[in-house]
Amino acid sequence: MDRFAAMDEFLQKNVKEGPSGCGCMVTQNGEVLYEKYFGYSNLEKKTPVTDRSVFRQFSTTKVIVCTALMMLYERGKFLLQDPIYEYFPEWKNTMVAEENLGPDGKFDGTYTIRPVKRPIQIADCLNMSMGIGYGGEDYTHRQMAAVRQELEDTLGWNYTLRDDIRAMAQVPVRFDPGEHWLYGFGHELVAGLIAECSGIPVSEFMKKYIFEPLGMENTDYRYHGDMRANLVTPYIRHEDGTMEETTGMFDRRQEPDAVYEGGGAGLLSTVHDYGIFGTMLANGGTYRGERIIGPKTIDLMRQNRLNETQLKEFQNSYLDGYGYGLGFRTLIDPSRVSNSSVGEFGWTGYMGTYIAIDPAEKACVTYMHNMVPNNEEYIHHRVRNIAFGAIDKL
């Protein structure tokens, strides 16, 4: 029996009950064990999903961005404990919005704005403990929204990442750096650090040192070649099962004249391209003779860096059993969730992209669709378990 027959069966069912189309690639020891595509990239045109179908990555952008910065780490361009103000001087005097407590010990609705106990460090940006998230109703995130609106009112939507970083330095962070885990702006700073440390734009660094060496021809922040023609149509799946065509929230940043190159989202890629990138990480940073990053640096990146308090803030039913390293979830307790190895790492994207990298078995699982809600907990965990159940133990 074909050991990946269960994957075929699951993904065929998947496109009937979930996304319009999807793709999955499984590699081990640098070789492709499984790569198949199911369903349609556009339902109305009946365009099939193929190895050239381009998916919006959203937060799986982070895996590539954090890897790129750590490539510069092993070139001596920075240390993890460096304050970010050494690279972005406007962040020299970061403030924190501390919640005031009433007589009952509960938040009384007011804040004290004071200097942070210590500067934000590069490690805080990589592991999401720098203090600015993606949104909320607290003081920090109301200020964040106001700053972003002012930025757009002044410069229009097509401002740069450096403009964004400069403007966000005005915002008091939600807590002292390193004290909590909060998913958000940290990886925009990571992307900015790539440009500052390398002296070239983020996209140029990735193209020269990652995409071209790995042959990732269909991965970029902006359309080139036939990428636009191969872009999958994203859908909203309603509770009654009907599918409504939608757009990606960052679609205009994919246009050739756009200039924002973010760390948290923004890349476009195919299952095959991204799978090759993951295969490189699974095999110690080398793919078919091209050394991209060192194995010891990969080991550093996938070590859990969260304390007990931060783990409680990080973990949920989707991330149960995982901790968080320098930009990735990392498996710390397989007995609770997974048949992969301790240290298996990766991340997920808003519209359904997913990667799981297991250096212990030199294996990588890449899966993609573009749909909201993305049904990640049902789909991704099953894809992961089927894939790791089918590979041989090294």
N, C-alpha and C positions, 0 to 999 in steps of 0.2 A: 504493500500500500504506500502511496505517495505520502511522505511524512508531513507535507504541507497541505494535504487534502482538507484538513480542518480549517485552514486559513482561507482556502478557496470557498468553502461552504459558508463560512462566517461573512466574508466580504461580499459574496453574492447576495446573501440575505440582507446585509447592511445597506446596500444601495436600493433595496426594495422598501426598507422600513425607515431609512435615515437620510443621509446625504444623497444628492443626485448622482455623485460619482466619487471614486476614491482610488488611491494607489498605495501600494505597500512594497517595501524592499527590505530584505533581510540578508545580511552579509556575515561571514565569519572567515577569519584568517585572510582577509582581503579579497575574498571571492564572493560573488553574488550567488546565494542559495535560492533566493526567491525574489521575483520582481513581476508583479502583475497589476493590472488596472481594470477597474470595473465601473460600469455605469457611464454617465454622460457629464461632460463639462458644461454643456448647455442643453437643457431638457427640450426646449422648443425646436432647436435645430438638430437634435439627436446627434450632437458632436461627441464622439467617444473620448473618454479620458485615456491619455497615452503617456509615454515616458517624456514627452515634450510639453505636457500640460503644465502651466505655470500657476502656482498657488500663492496667495497672499500669506506670508509667514507670520505676521503680527509678532507675538512674543517669542517664537522660535528664532527670530532675529537675534535675540539675546545670546544664544549659545555661540554663534559666530562672532558677535561683537566682543564678548568676554574672552573668547579664545584669542582674538586678535590683540587685545590689550596685553594678555599674558605672554604673547610672543615678544612683546616689547619689554616685559618684565625680565625675561631671560636674556635680553640684550643689554640689560643694565640701565634702562631708561628711567626707571623709578623703583621705589621700594613700597611695599604694601602699607607701611605705616606713615608714608609721606602725607602731610596735610595737603588738601587739594588747593589751598590758596597759593601754594608754590607754583601751580600751573594756571590757576584762575585767580588772580590777585583780588578780584572783587568779592571773593568769599572769605577774605581775611577776618572780618568781624561778624561772623554768623551769630544770629540770635536764636533763642528757643522760646516758643510760646508755651509756658508752663501753666497747666490748669490749676486754678485756685480751688481749695476745698472749703466747704462750709462747716459749721459746727457738727453736722452729722457725718462728716468724713467723706461726703460726696461732692462731686464737681458742682460748683455754684454758678457756673455760666460765665465766669470772668477769667482773665488770663493775666499773668505777669510776664512781660517780655524782658528777658535777661540774656546776658552772654552765655554761650554754650560752655560746659565745663572743660571740654577739650575740642580742638578743631576736628572737622570732618576729615577722615583719612581715606586714602584710595581703597583700602579694604572695606570700609563702610559702604562705599558706592557699589563695589562688586557684590557684596552679600546683603544688600538691601537693608542696611541699618543706619542710613544717613539722615532719615527723618522726614522726607517728603514723599508722600504716596501719590496715587493717581487721582485722588479726589475724595471728597467728604464734606461734612458740614462744620468741621472744627475750624478754628481760627487760621491755622496753617493753610488749609485747602481753600478757604474762602479768599485768602490773600493770593494764593497761587492762581485761582481763576481770574482774579482782578488783574494780576500782572500779565497773564497770557492775553487777556482781552485788550489791555493797553498796548501790548506788543503788536497785536494784529491791527488795532486801530491806527497805529503809527506806521508800521511797515507793510501792512497787508498780510495775507496768509502765507506768502512765500518768503518768510524770514529764514535765517540760517540757524543751525544748531548752536553756534557760538552766540548768536543774538539771544537765544532762549536761555542758555546758561548764564549769560551776563544779567539778564532780567530776573531770573529766578533767585539770584543771590540776595535780592531784597526780602525774600520771604523767610520769616522765622520758622525754623524746623519744629516738628511736633514733639520731639524729645531729644535729650542729649545723645549725640552720636554714639552708636554702638550699644545702646541700652535696650532697644527693641528691634523687631523685624517688621518692616513695612514695605510692601511691594510698590515700586513706583519709580521716581525720578533718578534714582541712583545710576541706572544704566544709560541715561542720557549723558550723565557726567563721564561714564566709562567711554562712550563714543567720542566725547570731546577730548578726553585724555589721549585717545589714539592719535587724533590730529595734532595735539600739542606735542606729544612725545616723538612722533615720527616726522613732523614737519610737512606732511602731505594730507590731503583730504581723506576721510575715512574710507570712502569708496575706492579711492586710488590705492590705498594701502591694502585693502582686501583683494582688489583685483590683482595687484602685483605679487602679493605674498601668499594668497590662499586660492582665489578662484582660478587664475591662469595655471599655477602649478598642478592643481587638481583636475583641470579640464572642466571646470564648472561654468560652461558657456551660457547657461540660462539662469544665472543668479545675479541680481543687481538691485540697487535701489530704484532704478528707472528702466523703462522699456528700452530695449535695443533689439536689433534683428527682428525675428518674428515673435518675440515675447508677448506683445500686445495681442496678436492674433490668437495666441495659444493660452491666454489668460482664462482661467475657469470662471464661470458665472457663479457668484455667491447667492445663496438662497436663505430665506427665512422659512423654517418649517413650523407651521402652525399646529396647534394641538389636534386638529382634525386630520392631520396628515398632508394637507395641501402645502404646496411649495410656492413661495412668492419671491420673485427675483429682487435682489437688493444691490447695494454697492458697499465697498469697503470704506471704512471711515478715513483711510489715508490714501485713497485712490488718486487724488490730485497730486500727491507728492511723488507718484510714479511717473508723472509726465516729464518729458525730456528737459523742460525748462525749470523744473523744481530744484531747490537747493538744499532742503533740509535732509540730513543724513543721520537718522536717529539711532539710539542704542537699544531702546525698548521695543521698537517695531519699525517696519518699513521695507524690509527686504522682500523680494519676489524670488521664488526658486521652484524647481521641479523635485519630484520624489527622488529621481536618479541623482541629480546634482547634490542634493542635501544628504542623500544616503552615502555618497562618496566622501563627503566631508565627515560624516559620523564614523565611517569606516576608518578614516585616517586616525581619528581620536581613539577608536577601539583598538587600534594596532600600534599604540605607542607614539603617535604623532607622525608616522611615516606611511605613505601610500605609493606603491610601485616605484620605490626609489626616491621619492620626493619627501625630504624631511621638512615638516611644517612647524612642529613644536616638539619639545623634548618630553619623554615619558614621565620624568620626575615632576615636571611642571603640571602635567595632566593630573598626576597623583595629588599634587597640592590643591589644584582647582576642585577636585571632587571630595575633599575632606569636609565632613560636617563642621561648620563653624558656629552653630547655634547652641546657646545654653538652654537650660530647662525652660525658662520663661519664654525665650524666643521660639523654641520648638512648639510651645502651646499656641503662640500667635501664628505660626507657619502652618502647622498640620491641620488638615481637615480630612473628610472621608476620601477625597481624591488623592491626597498626599500622605495618607497614613503610612507609617513605616519609613518615611523619608525625612532627611534633614536637608540643609542647604549649605552649599559651599561657596566658591567664588563665581557665582552666576548661574548655578545649576541646582536642581534637586539632586540629592544623592542618597542612595538606599542605605539605611543603617540597621534595619530589622526586617530581613526578607520573610521571616516566619509569619509576619502579620499580613503580608500582601502579595508577595511575588516569588516566582521561581527563577528570578535572575540573581546575580551575586551581590554581596555587600560591595558598595561603591559603584554600582550601576548608576549612571547619571544622565541627565538630559533636561528637557523642558517641553512646554506645550504652548500652542498659539491659540488666540481667541476664536478663530474660525475652524479649529479642528486639526491643526498640524501637530505632530508629535514625534519625538525622537527618544530612544532609550539606548544608551551606549554602555557596554559591559566589557571593560578591558580584561577582566579575569578570563573571559571566554573568547576574547577578541571578536566580539559580536556586536552588531548594531541593527536596530529595528527602526525603520522610518515609515511613517504613515501620514497621509494627508487627505483632507477634504476641506471645503470652504462652505460652512453652513452655521447658522445660529438658530437656536442654541446648539452648541457643538456636540452635545451628548458625550462629552469626553470620558466621564467616569465609566459609562457602559462600554464604549467602543475601545478606548485606548488600553484599558486594563486587559481586555480580552485579546486584543491584538498582541500585546506584550506577552501574555501567558502562553498563547498559541505558538508564537515565534520561539520563545525560549524553551518551550517543550519540544520543539522540533529539531533544535540544534544538538550536535554532539558535544559532550563535555570534553574540554581539552585536558 
